Amino acid sequence: MAATPGPGFETEKSTQEAVEDVKQDYESQSQTDSYVYDSAAERALVRKQDIRIIPLSAGIYLLAYLDRSNIGNAKILNSETHNDLLSETHMTAFQYTIALMVFLVAYATFEVPSNYLLKKLNPSRWIAFLMLAWGALTMGLGGTKSYAEVTVVRFLLGVFEAGLFPGLCFLMTFWYRTEERSFRVAIILASATLAGAFGGAIAFAVGHMNQTRGMSAWRWLFILEGLPSCISSVLVFFLLPDYPETAHWLSDDEKKLAARRLQGHGSLGSSKAMTWADAKATLVDWRLYAHYAIYFGVSPPFSSLSLFTPSIVAGLGFKSLKANLMTVPPYAVSYVVTLAVSWSADHYNRRGLHSGVACIVGAAGFMASALLPADAYAQRYGCLIVGAAGSFASIPPLVGWISSNVYSTSAAGLAIALNISFGAPGQIVGVWIYTADEAAKGYPTGHWTNAGLLLFSAAGGFLLHAYYQRLNARMLKQGVEQRPYSL
């Protein structure tokens, strides 16, 4: 059942009754050809959904990304006085990398089961629970005193954050048509770049709290950034919509319209939980593994930038608090570029091509930075901005692309979770490629690795686009009655 509405909300029907009513209404309407879409009503419905879903979802992901990536800021915060994370927990650079990696191991392991539980328990309940858990764990990081404690807490943080992004992507399939999702997923994902910008600014401010009440600034950073997630989990429990069939703020006509417009384009809240037959059909759909491989390639730049941008910037001549502040421009530019690319990908229905071009731009930024002299600080800072913008912009169209090319609720939930799970090993690669001993040389291994993998994903995107074009042409020629594959 969905979360119980707060005071003033309508509670006339149970969740199951509401679902059954909408199903029966839709089935009776679908037997006739008299219904004609009212474009004005449809635009109003989508706008209404956007207001309720997108800002809240973006805010949730922003908080999650803050709590995930602030360890990168904690690593260098007040390092000149040895009040940073590594100094006070007596961690080596290698142990720090292990602590980053275990987060991603847990992340990869728990994404698929989390998406199953999201459908089983309803999105509002499950995501609110995840928020409360990861917020409390982030605050707990502020009290860690050893490598072992940091590693255990980071692993648990990965367990509970694992379900958020695939869960939000899955949630979009219950509310939006295929051509509407990439831009909305982009708004959610782009909040990660906002979190990166805010995170740098927050770390700069919190850095001045060093030794306040006897605690180092990095401890305050974890506490102050984990607390909003705990508080917000209560709001999410009551405010995050589950399915159109159960939304108290939609009229009966709007619920019927939502069901009709998603026929063949989305998932249904009324569908049953995934069976083994559903899972097997998705697991042996080899076409989807091309999507997974492409997503693997864009994942190392995403994770390495998320965790090492403060260190990369510190290697460009900026120190401690100033290094945290100078992480803001790359993320700010990435936010704008990500939204622009994703809007264009949805508008022209060419997600593979847009993602491929973004990958090439990102690769060019990393390649140029690797080729420039280590002391060319200004030029390499510009390359970092280009590399970050291309890398982040490549991801939302890929998520929208795979969700557009599966045709059932069960397949969508599993395929999206698997897609992001395949990205987790790529994110583990990103953890290892920026090593402390290459700081003076400008991190060439990290830059070349990111460039190579982005070019791999660009090639994969272009090839899969051509493959889908060929399949669509064949179906058209043979008169096959099937919705064309999204490009």
C-alpha positions as CSV (number, residue, x, y, z in Angstrom):
1,M,0.0,0.0,0.0
2,A,1.1,3.6,-0.5
3,A,2.0,5.8,2.3
4,T,-1.0,7.1,4.3
5,P,-1.8,10.7,3.2
6,G,-1.5,13.5,5.6
7,P,-4.3,15.7,7.0
8,G,-6.5,17.1,4.3
9,F,-5.7,14.4,1.7
10,E,-8.5,12.3,0.2
11,T,-8.6,8.7,1.5
12,E,-11.9,7.5,0.0
13,K,-10.4,4.4,-1.6
14,S,-7.7,1.9,-0.7
15,T,-4.7,1.6,-3.0
16,Q,-5.8,-1.7,-4.4
17,E,-9.3,-0.4,-5.1
18,A,-8.0,2.6,-6.9
19,V,-5.7,0.4,-9.0
20,E,-8.5,-1.9,-10.0
21,D,-10.9,1.0,-10.8
22,V,-8.3,2.5,-13.2
23,K,-7.6,-0.9,-14.8
24,Q,-11.3,-1.5,-15.4
25,D,-11.9,2.0,-16.8
26,Y,-8.9,1.6,-19.1
27,E,-9.9,-1.8,-20.3
28,S,-13.4,-0.7,-21.1
29,Q,-12.2,2.4,-22.9
30,S,-9.5,0.5,-24.9
31,Q,-12.3,-1.7,-26.5
32,T,-13.5,1.4,-28.4
33,D,-11.9,3.6,-30.9
34,S,-13.8,6.7,-29.8
35,Y,-11.2,8.2,-27.5
36,V,-9.1,11.0,-29.0
37,Y,-6.3,12.5,-27.0
38,D,-6.8,16.1,-25.8
39,S,-3.3,17.6,-26.3
40,A,-4.1,20.5,-23.9
41,A,-5.2,18.1,-21.2
42,E,-2.2,15.9,-21.8
43,R,0.2,18.9,-21.5
44,A,-1.6,20.0,-18.3
45,L,-1.3,16.5,-16.8
46,V,2.5,16.2,-17.6
47,R,3.0,19.7,-16.1
48,K,1.2,18.7,-13.0
49,Q,3.3,15.5,-12.7
50,D,6.5,17.5,-13.2
51,I,5.7,19.9,-10.4
52,R,5.0,17.0,-8.0
53,I,7.8,14.6,-9.0
54,I,10.8,16.2,-10.6
55,P,12.0,18.8,-8.1
56,L,11.5,16.4,-5.2
57,S,13.4,13.6,-7.0
58,A,16.2,16.0,-7.9
59,G,16.4,17.1,-4.3
60,I,16.6,13.6,-3.1
61,Y,19.5,12.7,-5.5
62,L,21.3,16.0,-4.6
63,L,21.4,15.0,-1.0
64,A,22.5,11.4,-1.8
65,Y,25.3,12.7,-4.0
66,L,26.4,15.1,-1.3
67,D,26.6,12.3,1.2
68,R,28.4,10.0,-1.2
69,S,31.1,12.4,-2.5
70,N,31.9,14.5,0.5
71,I,34.6,12.1,1.4
72,G,36.6,13.7,-1.4
73,N,36.4,17.1,0.2
74,A,37.1,15.6,3.7
75,K,40.4,14.1,2.3
76,I,41.9,17.5,1.7
77,L,40.0,19.7,4.2
78,N,42.5,21.5,6.5
79,S,45.3,19.1,5.3
80,E,47.9,21.8,5.9
81,T,47.3,21.5,9.7
82,H,46.9,17.7,9.5
83,N,43.3,17.9,10.6
84,D,42.1,16.1,7.5
85,L,40.4,12.7,7.2
86,L,43.5,10.7,6.4
87,S,45.6,12.3,9.1
88,E,43.2,11.8,11.9
89,T,42.1,8.3,11.0
90,H,45.7,7.3,10.2
91,M,44.8,6.0,6.8
92,T,47.2,5.6,3.9
93,A,46.3,6.6,0.4
94,F,45.9,3.0,-0.5
95,Q,43.5,2.4,2.4
96,Y,41.5,5.4,1.4
97,T,41.1,3.9,-2.1
98,I,39.9,0.7,-0.5
99,A,37.3,2.6,1.5
100,L,36.1,4.2,-1.7
101,M,35.9,0.9,-3.5
102,V,33.9,-1.0,-0.9
103,F,31.1,1.6,-1.3
104,L,30.9,0.6,-5.0
105,V,31.0,-3.1,-4.3
106,A,28.0,-2.7,-2.1
107,Y,26.4,-0.4,-4.6
108,A,26.7,-2.9,-7.4
109,T,25.4,-5.8,-5.3
110,F,22.3,-4.2,-3.9
111,E,20.9,-2.3,-6.9
112,V,18.8,-5.1,-8.4
113,P,17.2,-6.3,-5.1
114,S,16.5,-2.7,-4.2
115,N,14.5,-2.1,-7.4
116,Y,12.5,-5.3,-6.6
117,L,11.7,-3.9,-3.1
118,L,10.8,-0.5,-4.5
119,K,8.0,-2.1,-6.6
120,K,7.1,-4.5,-3.8
121,L,6.8,-1.8,-1.0
122,N,6.0,1.3,-3.1
123,P,8.5,4.0,-4.0
124,S,7.6,6.6,-1.3
125,R,8.1,4.1,1.6
126,W,11.3,2.5,0.2
127,I,13.1,5.7,-0.8
128,A,12.2,7.4,2.5
129,F,13.7,4.4,4.3
130,L,16.9,4.5,2.2
131,M,17.3,8.3,2.9
132,L,17.0,7.9,6.6
133,A,19.6,5.1,6.6
134,W,22.2,6.8,4.4
135,G,21.8,10.1,6.2
136,A,22.4,8.5,9.6
137,L,25.4,6.6,8.2
138,T,26.9,9.8,6.7
139,M,26.6,11.5,10.1
140,G,28.2,8.4,11.6
141,L,31.3,8.9,9.4
142,G,31.9,12.1,11.4
143,G,32.6,9.9,14.4
144,T,35.0,7.4,12.8
145,K,38.5,7.1,14.1
146,S,40.2,4.4,12.1
147,Y,40.5,2.9,8.6
148,A,38.3,-0.1,9.6
149,E,35.5,2.1,10.9
150,V,35.5,4.3,7.8
151,T,35.5,1.2,5.5
152,V,32.6,-0.5,7.3
153,V,30.5,2.7,7.3
154,R,31.2,3.4,3.6
155,F,30.2,-0.2,2.7
156,L,26.9,0.3,4.5
157,L,26.4,3.6,2.8
158,G,26.8,1.9,-0.5
159,V,24.1,-0.7,0.5
160,F,21.5,2.0,1.2
161,E,22.4,4.4,-1.6
162,A,22.4,1.6,-4.2
163,G,18.7,1.7,-4.8
164,L,18.2,5.4,-5.2
165,F,19.2,6.2,-8.8
166,P,17.9,3.0,-10.4
167,G,14.8,3.5,-8.3
168,L,14.2,7.0,-9.4
169,C,14.8,6.0,-13.1
170,F,12.3,3.1,-12.6
171,L,9.8,5.6,-11.0
172,M,9.9,7.7,-14.2
173,T,8.6,4.7,-16.2
174,F,5.4,4.8,-14.2
175,W,4.7,8.4,-15.1
176,Y,6.3,9.4,-18.4
177,R,6.4,8.2,-22.0
178,T,9.7,7.1,-23.5
179,E,10.3,10.4,-25.3
180,E,9.8,12.3,-22.1
181,R,12.2,10.5,-19.7
182,S,15.7,11.4,-20.7
183,F,15.4,15.1,-20.0
184,R,13.7,14.4,-16.6
185,V,16.3,11.8,-15.7
186,A,18.9,14.5,-16.7
187,I,17.4,17.0,-14.3
188,I,17.7,14.4,-11.5
189,L,21.2,13.4,-12.5
190,A,22.3,17.0,-13.1
191,S,21.5,17.6,-9.4
192,A,24.7,15.6,-8.8
193,T,26.6,18.3,-10.6
194,L,24.8,20.9,-8.4
195,A,25.7,18.8,-5.4
196,G,29.3,18.8,-6.5
197,A,29.2,22.6,-6.8
198,F,27.4,23.0,-3.5
199,G,29.7,20.5,-1.9
200,G,32.8,22.5,-2.8
201,A,31.2,25.7,-1.5
202,I,29.9,24.0,1.7
203,A,33.3,22.4,2.3
204,F,35.0,25.8,1.9
205,A,32.6,27.3,4.5
206,V,32.8,24.3,6.9
207,G,36.5,24.3,6.7
208,H,36.5,27.5,8.9
209,M,34.8,25.5,11.6
210,N,38.0,23.5,12.3
211,Q,38.3,22.6,16.0
212,T,34.8,24.1,16.8
213,R,33.7,22.3,19.9
214,G,36.9,20.3,19.7
215,M,36.0,18.7,16.4
216,S,37.9,18.9,13.1
217,A,36.1,20.4,10.1
218,W,35.9,17.2,8.2
219,R,33.8,15.7,11.0
220,W,31.5,18.7,10.9
221,L,31.2,18.2,7.2
222,F,29.8,14.7,7.5
223,I,27.4,15.6,10.3
224,L,26.0,18.7,8.7
225,E,25.6,17.1,5.3
226,G,24.0,13.9,6.6
227,L,21.4,15.6,8.8
228,P,19.3,17.0,5.9
229,S,18.8,13.5,4.4
230,C,17.5,12.3,7.8
231,I,15.0,15.2,8.1
232,S,13.9,15.0,4.5
233,S,13.1,11.3,4.6
234,V,10.0,12.2,6.6
235,L,8.8,14.6,3.8
236,V,9.6,12.1,1.1
237,F,7.5,9.4,2.9
238,F,4.4,11.7,2.6
239,L,5.1,13.7,-0.5
240,L,6.7,11.4,-3.1
241,P,4.0,10.0,-5.4
242,D,3.9,6.3,-6.1
243,Y,1.8,5.6,-9.2
244,P,-0.8,7.6,-11.2
245,E,-3.4,5.0,-10.2
246,T,-3.0,6.0,-6.5
247,A,-2.2,9.7,-6.7
248,H,-4.8,11.6,-4.6
249,W,-4.0,14.8,-6.5
250,L,-5.1,13.5,-9.8
251,S,-8.8,13.5,-10.8
252,D,-10.4,10.3,-12.1
253,D,-10.2,11.6,-15.7
254,E,-6.5,12.4,-15.2
255,K,-5.8,8.9,-13.9
256,K,-7.5,7.4,-17.0
257,L,-5.5,9.8,-19.3
258,A,-2.3,8.8,-17.5
259,A,-3.0,5.1,-18.1
260,R,-3.9,5.6,-21.7
261,R,-0.9,7.8,-22.6
262,L,1.5,5.2,-21.1
263,Q,0.1,2.2,-22.9
264,G,3.1,0.6,-24.6
265,H,5.4,3.4,-23.3
266,G,5.6,2.9,-19.6
267,S,5.2,0.7,-16.5
268,L,2.1,0.2,-14.5
269,G,1.7,0.4,-10.7
270,S,-1.0,-2.2,-11.0
271,S,1.4,-4.8,-12.4
272,K,2.4,-7.8,-10.3
273,A,5.9,-8.3,-8.8
274,M,8.5,-9.7,-11.0
275,T,8.5,-13.5,-11.6
276,W,11.4,-15.7,-12.5
277,A,10.0,-16.0,-16.1
278,D,10.1,-12.1,-16.3
279,A,13.7,-12.0,-15.0
280,K,14.9,-14.8,-17.3
281,A,13.4,-13.1,-20.4
282,T,15.3,-9.9,-19.5
283,L,18.5,-11.6,-18.6
284,V,18.7,-13.4,-22.0
285,D,17.8,-10.3,-24.0
286,W,21.4,-10.0,-25.4
287,R,20.6,-6.7,-27.1
288,L,20.5,-5.1,-23.7
289,Y,24.1,-6.1,-22.9
290,A,25.3,-3.6,-25.5
291,H,23.6,-0.9,-23.4
292,Y,25.3,-2.2,-20.3
293,A,28.7,-2.2,-21.9
294,I,28.2,1.4,-23.1
295,Y,27.2,2.5,-19.6
296,F,30.2,0.7,-18.1
297,G,32.4,3.0,-20.2
298,V,30.9,6.3,-19.0
299,S,31.1,5.2,-15.3
300,P,34.8,5.6,-14.5
301,P,34.8,9.3,-15.4
302,F,31.7,9.8,-13.3
303,S,33.1,8.2,-10.2
304,S,36.6,9.5,-10.6
305,L,35.4,13.1,-11.0
306,S,32.9,12.6,-8.1
307,L,35.7,11.5,-5.7
308,F,38.9,13.1,-7.0
309,T,37.9,16.5,-8.4
310,P,39.1,18.2,-5.2
311,S,42.5,16.3,-5.5
312,I,42.8,17.1,-9.2
313,V,42.1,20.8,-8.5
314,A,44.6,20.8,-5.7
315,G,47.2,19.5,-8.2
316,L,46.5,22.6,-10.3
317,G,48.1,25.0,-7.8
318,F,45.1,25.5,-5.5
319,K,45.5,24.6,-1.9
320,S,43.2,23.2,0.8
321,L,40.1,25.4,1.2
322,K,40.7,27.2,-2.1
323,A,40.9,23.8,-3.9
324,N,37.4,23.0,-2.5
325,L,36.0,26.3,-3.7
326,M,37.5,25.9,-7.2
327,T,35.6,22.6,-7.7
328,V,32.5,24.7,-8.2
329,P,32.9,25.9,-11.8
330,P,33.4,22.4,-13.5
331,Y,30.2,21.2,-11.8
332,A,28.3,24.4,-12.6
333,V,29.1,24.2,-16.3
334,S,28.4,20.4,-16.3
335,Y,24.9,21.1,-14.9
336,V,24.0,23.4,-17.8
337,V,25.5,21.2,-20.5
338,T,23.8,18.1,-19.1
339,L,20.4,19.6,-19.3
340,A,20.9,21.0,-22.8
341,V,22.2,17.7,-24.2
342,S,19.4,15.7,-22.6
343,W,16.6,18.1,-23.8
344,S,18.0,17.8,-27.3
345,A,18.2,14.0,-27.1
346,D,14.5,13.7,-26.1
347,H,13.4,16.4,-28.6
348,Y,15.1,14.7,-31.6
349,N,14.7,11.1,-30.3
350,R,18.4,10.5,-30.9
351,R,19.7,9.4,-27.5
352,G,22.6,7.2,-28.7
353,L,24.0,9.9,-31.0
354,H,23.8,12.6,-28.3
355,S,25.5,10.5,-25.7
356,G,28.2,9.5,-28.2
357,V,29.0,13.1,-29.1
358,A,29.1,14.0,-25.4
359,C,31.5,11.1,-24.8
360,I,33.8,12.5,-27.5
361,V,33.8,15.9,-26.0
362,G,34.6,14.5,-22.6
363,A,37.4,12.4,-24.0
364,A,38.9,15.4,-25.8
365,G,39.0,17.3,-22.5
366,F,40.8,14.4,-20.7
367,M,43.2,13.8,-23.6
368,A,44.2,17.4,-23.8
369,S,44.8,17.5,-20.1
370,A,47.0,14.4,-20.3
371,L,49.0,15.9,-23.2
372,L,49.6,19.3,-21.7
373,P,52.6,20.0,-19.4
374,A,51.9,19.3,-15.8
375,D,52.5,22.9,-14.9
376,A,50.0,24.3,-17.5
377,Y,47.6,24.9,-14.7
378,A,45.1,27.3,-16.4
379,Q,44.9,25.2,-19.5
380,R,44.4,22.0,-17.7
381,Y,41.8,23.5,-15.5
382,G,39.8,24.4,-18.6
383,C,40.3,20.8,-19.9
384,L,38.8,19.6,-16.6
385,I,35.7,21.7,-17.2
386,V,35.4,20.3,-20.7
387,G,36.0,16.7,-19.6
388,A,33.5,16.9,-16.7
389,A,30.8,18.5,-18.9
390,G,31.0,15.8,-21.6
391,S,31.2,13.0,-19.1
392,F,28.2,14.0,-17.0
393,A,26.1,14.9,-20.1
394,S,26.6,11.5,-21.7
395,I,24.8,9.6,-18.9
396,P,21.1,10.7,-18.8
397,P,20.4,9.9,-22.5
398,L,21.8,6.4,-21.9
399,V,19.4,5.7,-19.0
400,G,16.5,7.1,-21.1
401,W,17.6,5.0,-24.0
402,I,17.5,1.6,-22.3
403,S,14.2,2.4,-20.5
404,S,12.7,3.3,-23.9
405,N,13.7,-0.1,-25.4
406,V,12.1,-2.4,-22.9
407,Y,8.3,-2.9,-23.0
408,S,7.1,-4.2,-19.6
409,T,7.2,-3.1,-16.0
410,S,9.3,-6.1,-14.9
411,A,11.7,-5.7,-17.7
412,A,12.1,-2.0,-17.1
413,G,12.9,-2.4,-13.4
414,L,15.4,-5.2,-13.9
415,A,17.0,-3.7,-17.0
416,I,17.5,-0.3,-15.4
417,A,19.0,-1.8,-12.3
418,L,21.3,-4.1,-14.3
419,N,22.4,-1.2,-16.4
420,I,23.5,0.8,-13.4
421,S,24.9,-2.3,-11.7
422,F,27.2,-2.9,-14.8
423,G,28.3,0.7,-14.3
424,A,29.5,-0.1,-10.8
425,P,32.6,-2.1,-11.9
426,G,33.4,0.9,-14.1
427,Q,33.1,3.2,-11.1
428,I,35.5,0.9,-9.2
429,V,38.0,1.4,-12.1
430,G,37.5,5.2,-11.6
431,V,38.5,4.8,-7.9
432,W,42.0,3.4,-8.8
433,I,43.1,5.6,-11.7
434,Y,43.9,8.8,-9.9
435,T,46.8,7.8,-7.7
436,A,48.6,10.1,-5.2
437,D,52.0,9.4,-6.6
438,E,51.0,11.0,-10.0
439,A,49.8,14.3,-8.6
440,A,53.0,16.1,-9.6
441,K,52.8,14.7,-13.1
442,G,49.1,15.8,-13.6
443,Y,47.5,12.4,-13.2
444,P,48.1,11.1,-16.7
445,T,46.9,7.6,-16.0
446,G,43.5,8.8,-14.9
447,H,43.1,11.2,-17.8
448,W,44.1,8.6,-20.4
449,T,41.9,5.9,-18.9
450,N,38.9,8.2,-18.8
451,A,39.5,9.3,-22.4
452,G,39.9,5.8,-23.7
453,L,36.7,4.5,-22.0
454,L,34.6,7.5,-23.2
455,L,35.8,6.8,-26.8
456,F,34.7,3.1,-26.3
457,S,31.3,4.2,-25.2
458,A,31.0,6.7,-28.1
459,A,31.8,4.0,-30.6
460,G,29.3,1.6,-28.9
461,G,26.6,4.3,-28.9
462,F,27.0,4.9,-32.6
463,L,27.0,1.2,-33.5
464,L,23.9,0.4,-31.4
465,H,22.1,3.4,-33.0
466,A,22.9,2.0,-36.4
467,Y,21.8,-1.5,-35.3
468,Y,18.4,-0.2,-34.1
469,Q,18.0,1.8,-37.3
470,R,18.5,-1.5,-39.3
471,L,16.0,-3.4,-37.1
472,N,13.4,-0.6,-37.5
473,A,13.9,-0.6,-41.3
474,R,13.5,-4.4,-41.4
475,M,10.3,-4.4,-39.3
476,L,8.8,-1.7,-41.6
477,K,9.7,-3.6,-44.7
478,Q,8.2,-6.9,-43.3
479,G,5.1,-5.1,-41.9
480,V,5.8,-6.2,-38.4
481,E,3.4,-4.6,-35.9
482,Q,5.8,-3.6,-33.1
483,R,6.7,-0.3,-31.7
484,P,10.0,0.8,-33.3
485,Y,13.2,0.7,-31.2
486,S,14.1,4.1,-29.8
487,L,17.3,5.6,-31.3
